[in-house]
Each structure stands twice: as structure tokens, then as C-alpha cells.
Amino acid sequence: MLRALLVTILLASSVAPAAAAPWTWPIGEHRIDRPFDPPDSEYGAGHRGVDIPGRAGQTVRAVAVGRVTFAGRVAGVWTITIEHGGERSTYQPVSPAVRVGDAVTAGQPIGRLLGGHPSCRRTCLNLGRLRGDEYLDPADLLATAGSYRLIDPDGSPPEPPGAGTGDLPLDGPVTSAFGMRVHPVTGARKLHDGVDIGAACGTPVPAAGAGRVGRAEPSGAYGLQVQVEHGGGIATSYAHLGSVAVHRGQQVVAGDVVGRVGSTGFSTGCHLHFMRLVDGHPVDPLGER
Ligand SMILES: [Zn+2]
């Protein structure tokens, strides 16, 4: 009986065309801001792939089981390509956390979303789907996952991203909130002037917004620290970094990697101490604006 069933399954799978499996959404947003609009010619204008809105630093996940065939820059844009057996998915602009040859499962983190994809107003992921050299519409596979919708230009605006962690540069767990606390190293009761985000040492830290680097140097208890001035008296700061990737005076856009998570200064382990400053005074990055 079992044997007969097995044979039936094997026959069925060898006869049926290899229907592409549905894709899981690569980032938290289940929404397409700009649909697929392939160019008429190979080098023509058009929109290969779809744009999915996201936040800089957000974890990007593989849409299906496969193997990484590319992880590097294409014309200066960080790109990951995953082979799924006949079809490939591409992800831009994404700082890779995987290497060529890595096997991945559906939903597995493969990197972090960077800013700067030119066709979207804010940060977004350009997700592509290829069979050979032919571009296909990723939405056909995402649609079957059930939660796909296009934004209706005449309809009501989409819901904003969930309140709370929406403005943090990394989407790791908040291990210590802003506010009064007993300091884990000194034991003193004082203001914890930022939000601690748990992340492995070496994790790329993206700028939360565009601005100019005002500081990129060791700074006492903060360890190696980068501060970005966004204008209007607003600044963000990234502390306990293991390394910095920018220099003072440099202009950055949201998603540019400013450094990597570390444990320098007064720190008990790898994490990012993220601060938001208004006129030089720390405010709760997760608080009201
Ligand atoms: Zn902290």
C-alpha cells in the first residue's frame, strides 16, 4: 500500500510540469509599491522585478529554498541571487549575510535591506524573478501566498509600518529600553539614553536616515561611536561599534552602512546602543515625535 502510494507520487511528480512553489515574502511588508513592468528590449527602460517597501536595516529573507549563486555588487548595487532550480530570485539593495554556495531555506535571513533603490520614494527592496535571461513577475508567486495587494492610487493610503520599532536601524530585539535603569557595568542608577538592540558582532549598522557624519571615533563609555546629523537639530548615534565605515563630514543616505556591531566601551556584549538626539539632548527613539 505504502509502496503503491510512493510509486504514484513519483509518477505524478515526474509527469506534472514543475509548477513553481509559492514564494514567501522577503521582508515584513506584504505590499508592492511598484509593480513589474518589464522593458521591451534587454537594455530598455522598464521595471524589472517589484518594489516592496521596507526599512533600512530590516532583515531580508529567502523567498524559497535554494542556493546562493551571487552575493556582491552589480553596477555598485549590493545584490543577492538565489537559484531555486530553474528560476532565480534577486534581491537589491541588500547587504549580504550569505555567501555563494550557501544553501538556504524559505524564510531564512540572507541579509539586511539598504537604502538607495532609485525607483522608490523611501527604502524598498527590489525583488526580481528570472528564468534564464527572461524576467518574470514575482507577484505571480507572491500572490499565491494570499496576502498580495497592489496599492490603489484612488484608494485610501496604505497603513503605516507598525508603530514601535519602525524607526530603529536594526530589527533585532530591544534588550534595554530608553529610561532610568541600573547600569549593568557600574551599578549606578542613571538614564539609559538610548535603546539597546541585540545583534551579533559584525552585523552591518545602517544609518537611520540621510545626513552628515558628525562623529566617527572612540568616545569613552560609548566605545566606538558614529553620530549622524540629520538637520533641524536631529541626530542619531550608533555606539559600541566594533568598526566604523564612515568618516567625519561624510554624507550618508538612509541604509548606508556606518559601521558594524561590536562591544566597545562600557558594554557587556555585542549590541547596538542607538540614540536619537534633539538639539544634543537624548530622547526616546521609540517615543512620540
Ligand atoms: Zn545601551
Residues whose N, C-alpha, C, O or C-beta is under 5 A from the ligand:
A	BS01	ZN	V195 D196 H273
